[in-house]
Amino acid sequence: MKRRSFLKNGALASLSLPFVQNGFSMQAIAKQLFEVPKSAEDKVLILIRMNGGNDGLNMVFPRDQYAELVVQRANILVPENQILPLTTEVGLHPKMTGMQTLFNEGKLSVIQNVGYPEPNRSHFRSMDIWTTGALDINQTSGWLGRYFDSAYPNFPDAYPNVDYTDPFAISMGSEVSTTCQGLMGNFSHAVSDPFNSSNLLLTSVTNDGTYYGGQIEYISTLINQTNEYGQQISSAASAGNSLSGMYDPLNPLAVQLKYIAQMISGGLKTKVYILNVNGFDTHDAQVDQNDMQEGVHANLLKRISDAVRAFQHDLQLLGLEQRVAGLTFSEFGRQIASNGSMGTDHGDAAPILLFGACVSNGILGANPQISNQVNNQAGLTMQIDFRDIYASLLKDWFEVDAQVIQGLFEQNITYYDLLQGCTNSISEKPIIAQQKPLVFPNPSLGQHQLKFVSGQEYLEIFLIDQNGKVLQKTFEGQLNNGQQILSFELNMLNAGSYYYLLKSGSRQELVSFQKL
């Protein structure tokens, strides 16, 4: 299947430089940046999406501010003596006994006040932001899709193959996840039941050179890829096992996590699994008016807590605990004050939960500060940017190079210590805020931006291939002080790894990117 059409580089300059950065050849740099480390190949990440906007203040309670919560949400507040203690200042909803057990076992972290700047309270827009990992409304690729693009640039043309027989990601259900949307295709494969991965009609189509012929060839290839992945998934699930008796067969999330345990134990090399739990848009009847610890939201929290507890128990029995980490998230939290319908309205930041035997157990971030004066429509203020959590997971779990990670996100990354004990974390290359050049998006398709800070200097910028050959001088001129943003078209480049070299006096900086 040929979906890409790349132009030759005949018009580019042929000047070559024997360029060496810190004693390494360009080939060595490229291999270091873009090759997936062997120690990270068997790591698995579970993402549980709480659709609708989770009321974080009814999940993770700031126990030291209970009196203020009484003022803000007396008609929905769980009695203080029913809250499950994690620390003297933090507690969980009483239905989350499974998560409390994991916390006490050192397998759960609570990350407080997670969100993004200038929050949007639209379900669709905010979830777009969380799945793309970008505030740019024009960004269409998912944050994991961009990571996969950087590591596997020939997708989907060259996959599956003898080295990568399994899907890179699986979306449990009938739809693929936009989190895994790459520039040329979606890296996730939809699975409802791994034991019943039915084959689609096998096809063999020759492209007759017309537009329709190309489209039919593309669809034919997707069908054949789906069949190949389906066979791998079914074989792994059949070969796998589940040893825990804690799964509730009436809990849909528990059933899906049991499937995942079977697929992992059966040898499937899929790196990411995405699951969805709907129902968190609790504008009314969030709690039972006769018992505040019961109700719609309580049932949802119990569903997640019990399912994750059973899954973690299964991984322990299967000897797989050190390979799997998981994260819960929602598009936004709810407002601090409850409404008159015994519910809560769209808010801003909220806590998220990180689970697994390898997490840095504890509470990350301070308790939110709750006022004793009701401020209608106020939400929790963001303390931790969710994109920094994503980046930290990529660095410590999948061992992605910090330079590659920075190219996946539009803001300067702050890393957090989220995982310990089970990871061979790479040493972090220093990234100086507002100074290190950044290519975004990276990987890139047709165009991208080079962002950097100049100091009123005469600057030259060269485009260099991975062999150290200068292809083009892309910029030359005098710049003012401050941040600079230059846009470049990439249609003339073949797929591969490239670099921009910024030269000015004694300044010599190299920033890498991939062209798809």
C-alpha positions, 0 to 999 in steps of 0.5 A: 500500500502506497499512501505517501507520495514523496518528492525527490531531493534533487533541488536541495543543496548538496553541501556536506558537513562532517558534523559531530555532536558531543563526539557522536555521529548523526547516525548514533544520535538518530539511533539513540533518539528514535530507537525503542529501548529493549528494556521498555518493549514489554511495558504496558500502560492502561488508560481508563477514561472517566467520560463526562467530567469526574467530581474529584471532590467526591472521589478524593477528599481534602479531609483537613478542609471538611468544614469548608466542604460542608459550606460548599456542598452540604446536600451531596457531601459524604459523612466525614466518618465514612471517608476512607483515610489514606493520610491524615489529610486525604481520603477516598470515597467509601465505595473505593475500598479496593483503591484504599487497599492498593494505596496501603500496599504501595500500588496507588498514587493520587495526583492532585489538581490536574488540568491545563491552563485556561480550562474549557468546560465543553465535554468535546473540546476538553476531551480533545485537549486531553486526547491530543495532549495539545491546546492547539485547536488544529492539532488532530493527532493524539499524544500517544499517536505522536509517540508511536509515529516517532518510534514507528515512522512507517505505520501503517504501511509496513505493519504488521510484520515479522518483528511487530506482529501485534497491535501497538494499542488496543481500544476496548470496545467498538471504536479506536481511541483518538489518543492513538491517532497518528498522522497517517493512521490510528495505532489502536485496534478496537476489541470488544471480545478478544476470544471472538475476533471475527475475520472480515472478508479477505480481499486482494485488490490491484490499484488501477491508478485511479483515485478510487483504485487507491482508496479501495486498495487502502481499505483492502489493506486495512481489512487484511491488517485487521484480520492479522491483528485479530488472529494475534489477539485471539491466539494470545487471549486463548493462550493466556490465563486469569487467576484472580477470583475477584472479578465481578462478571456484572462489572463491565470494566472488570470483564475488560480488565480480565480480558487484558490480563489474559492477553498480556499473559498470553504473550501479546506485545501490545503497549497501550490499552484504553478503556472507557467508563461513561456516566460521570456527567452528574448534573443531578441526582449524583447522590442518593438523597437518603444516603450521601455515600450511595448514588450514581457517582458512588456506583461508578467509583465502586465499579472502577475501584473494584475492577482495578483491585481485581486486575492488580490482584490478577497481575500479582498472581500471574507474575506480571505486576512489574510490567503494567501501570495504569492511569485514570483521567477525565476531561475535567472536574466538577465545580466546588459548590454543588447545585440545587439538583443534588449534583455538580456542574462542569468544573476545571481541575481534578485528581487522577489516580496512577496504579501499579506495583511500580508507582511512587506511592503517595500523594503528589500535590497539595490539597486544593484550598476550599473557601468557606464562601460559596463562589458560584461556578468556581472550579478547582485551580490547576496545580499540575499540567496533565501533559507533564504527567503524560510526558513523565510516563513516557520518560520513565515507563517507555524510556523515551528520550527527553528530546523526543518527548519535548517534540511531542508537546507544545509547552516546556515539560516539567517532569514528575517522579511517578514510577520507581523500582520497576523501571530502567529510567533513562537519564534526563537530558536537561531541557532549559525552559524557554531556551532549548529549540523545539520542533512542533509537531514532531513527528511532522507531516507537511509542515511544522514550526521551529520555536527558539529564543534568540538574543539579538543575533545574526543566525543561520539555520541549516537543515541536515539529514541523519548522515550529516549532509546539509540539505538546505540553509533554511534561514539567515538573518538578524533577529531581535531578542525573545522567542522566535517561531519559524514555519517550514514546509516539508513536502520536499523531504522523504520520510526519515530523521532530520535535524536543524542546526542553529549557528550564531557566533559560538552558539551551535544547537541541534534539534531533531525531528522526524518527517513522516 
